[in-house]
């Protein structure tokens, strides 16, 4: 396989470039996950993720049926809060036998 100048690239060069690219991707993924863990969602955004309306989320927050946090005076939900709501609704089939 030639490089930009038409010179052949060795397998070692390809492996080094691939390893560097994989390392960069892993760093980007880790940064994205850290950012997502810190992100707070508005009731509308949380509703979109849960497949519910903004009103449903707002009412659930007011009734303290779902976990949330305040940022200033505004209620927000973290990814962990949204996962908790998903898990609350989980129904497992009965065990047989």
Rosetta blueprint (number, residue, H / E / L):
1 X L
2 X E
3 X L
4 X L
5 X L
6 X L
7 X L
8 X E
9 X L
10 X L
11 X H
12 X H
13 X H
14 X H
15 X H
16 X H
17 X H
18 X H
19 X H
20 X H
21 X H
22 X H
23 X H
24 X H
25 X H
26 X H
27 X H
28 X H
29 X H
30 X H
31 X H
32 X H
33 X H
34 X H
35 X H
36 X H
37 X H
38 X H
39 X L
40 X E
41 X E
42 X L
43 X H
44 X H
45 X H
46 X H
47 X H
48 X H
49 X H
50 X H
51 X L
52 X L
53 X L
54 X H
55 X H
56 X H
57 X H
58 X H
59 X H
60 X H
61 X H
62 X H
63 X L
64 X L
65 X L
66 X L
67 X L
68 X L
69 X E
70 X E
71 X E
72 X L
73 X L
74 X E
75 X E
76 X E
77 X E
78 X E
79 X H
80 X H
81 X H
82 X H
83 X H
84 X H
85 X H
86 X H
87 X H
88 X H
89 X L
90 X L
91 X L
92 X L
93 X L
94 X L
95 X L
96 X L
97 X L
